[in-house]
Structures are given as structure tokens and as C-alpha cells.
Amino acid sequence: MRRARVIYRPEALNDLRQIYILIADMSQSHVTANRFVKRIMARCRKIGDAPNGGRPRDDLSPGLRTVPFERSAVIADHVTDAVEIVNVFYGGRDYDALFREGDDVDEQES
């Protein structure tokens, strides 16, 4: 199978920025925060090697898949012509609830 290109949605980039800030604050080290975010991004790139891997989460959004990262984060992606990293949830964030809240907003806007 051919490797898929990996791209980040703006929400995922924002998640990575927030994770960086949180880790830097907790560890008092920008080096530690940078290394952690780089490891997450390396894992995201590896998703491109097996784009349909991970756990299907069609119950949250059609085509959504999730991949755990180091017991501390969950990477959510969607495969189109590329692997789109949708979000990166850190520290036990209830991503089920966040996706369902997003559905409520979409329904209200319709």
C-alpha cells in the first residue's frame, strides 16, 4: 500500500499548541514540551503508513478513526485523499462528548 500524505486541520494544530503550553507549564521546560509534541507529530506521520488503522469511530463522525498515543493522548483522523488529523486530545479529555457537542452546533446552524 502507498503511504498517504498527512495533513493537519486547524483544530489539530490548535490542540498541539495547547498541549505544548500545558506540558511546558507543568514541566517548566520548553524542551520537554517540544519533544512531546514532536513525538505526537511523528506518530501522526506513521498513521500515513496504515491510513485505515486505528479504531473506527463512525458513532462520533462518519469516517473518523482514533489512535492512542503513549497512554496520554488520542489522535483523531479522517481519511480522504490524505490522512487528515482532526484533533489531538490530551489528558483524558472526553472527546466523545466534544464530538457530540459539535454535532449539536451543526444541527442548530442548519
Buried (B, 14 or more C-beta within 10 A) or exposed (E): EEEBEBBBBEBBEEBBEEBBEBBBEEEEEEEBBEEBBEEBBEBBEBBBEEBEEBEEBEEBBEBBBBBEBEEBBBBBBBBEEBBBBBBBBBEEBEBEEEBEEBEEEEEEEE
